[in-house]
């Protein structure tokens, strides 16, 4: 039962990150200044990187190169916090999606870090 909830949470995160990208295109947020749009895109990129890494680790996909040690999950904690902070520069729904996804993904990475101690 817990695995079903976890997979459902991952599907919800994938959906909301995709929606965040779709809603952040320039024609959907016409009044957003360029510098704020850039910071929002950096936050979205952080969310995407966290999500991709999380899916790779959870489903044990062998996409990691030899030089990357993914056993030290704590290195991704600052990426999650940065995406939360940078998401604040968005507008309306993309702002909420980036901030909430950043918080949830940071929590999930911390959970993985705690289990690897």
N, C-alpha and C positions, 0 to 999 in steps of 0.2 A: 504494500500500500504506500509506503514511504517513497519507493522508487517511482511510482506513478506520479506522485506529487512533485518530485524533483524534476522529472522529465517535463511535466506540465509547466513548472516554473521556467525551465529553460526555453520551452516553446514560447511562452509569454514574453520572455526577454528578447528572443530573436525577433518576434513580431514587433515589439515596441521599439527596438533599435532600428529595424527597417522602416517603421513608420516615422521615427525621428529623422532619418535621412530623407525620406520622401517629403516630409513637411518643411524641411529646411532649405529646399531649393529656392533660389532668389525670387522666382515669380510667386511663391507662396508667402514670403515675408518681404514685401516690397519696401517697407519703411525701416528695415533694420540696417544700420550703418555697416560699412564694409569691415571695419575692425571687429565689431561685435559678431558679425557673421563668421569671420575667420576664427575667432575664439570658440564659437559654437561648433564649428567644423572640427577643431582640434579636440574638443570634448567628445564629439561623436566618434572621432577616430580612436580616441582612448577607450570608449565603450566597446567599439568594434574589436579592438585588439584584445581587450579583456575577455570578451565573449568568445572570440576565436580560440584563444589560449585555453579558456575554461572547457570549451567543447572538445578540444584536442586532448586535454588531460583526462577529462571525465570519461570520454569514450575511447581513450588510449589509442589514438591515431598516431602512427609513427611518422610525424612530420617535423620532428625536432632535429636540428642539425647536431653534429658532434660537439660543437663548441658551446652549445646552450645547455645549461643545467636547469631544467624545469623543476627539479626537486626543491629548490629554494623558492617557494611560492611567495615569500614575503617581499620579494623585489617588485612585485606588481601592486603592492599596496599604495605607493605614491601615485601610480598611474590612475588608480580608482579615485583617489582623493582629488587629483588634478581634474579629472573629468567632471566631478561634482562641482568644483569651483568654477570651471570654465563653462559649464552648462548654465550657470546663472546669467551669463551674458546673452542668452537667447531671448526669445520672445514667445509668449503664449504656450501652446502645447509642447513644442520642441524643447523649451526650457524645462518643463516638468519631466518630460521623458528622459532627457539626458541626466538630470539630477537624480531621479529615482533609479534609473538603470545603473548609474555610477554607484549609488549606495548599495543596491542589491548585489551587484557584481563584486564590490569591495568586500561585503560580508561573506559572499560565497568563497572568495579567494582566501579570506582569513580563516574560514572553516577548513579549507584544504591545508593551509599552513599549520593550523593547530593539529590536524590529524597526521601531519608528517613529522612532528617533533619526536 
